[in-house]
Amino acid sequence: MNNRLKILRAETDLSQGDLARLLGVSRQTINAVETDKYDPSLPLALRMAKIFGVAVDEIFLDDWIAPERD
């Protein structure tokens, strides 16, 4: 899963630390999400979306393709 978190954070002039404080997580968590080393929980993804005023799927981009159903 890819994400646009770093781009959105830069557009709103938030540091990793600033965003971490707003979300109640560590700066390391934000870094891990931005570098695709950690997929956030649904509640955390929803809080991120609220902070940036966008839908979750505007932050997190899933390239998975569903298999065809019989």
Secondary structure, DSSP 4 states (H G I P E B T S, - for coil): -EE-HHHHHHHTT--HHHHHHHHTS-HHHHHHHHTTS-PPPHHHHHHHHHHHTS-GGGTEE----PPPP-
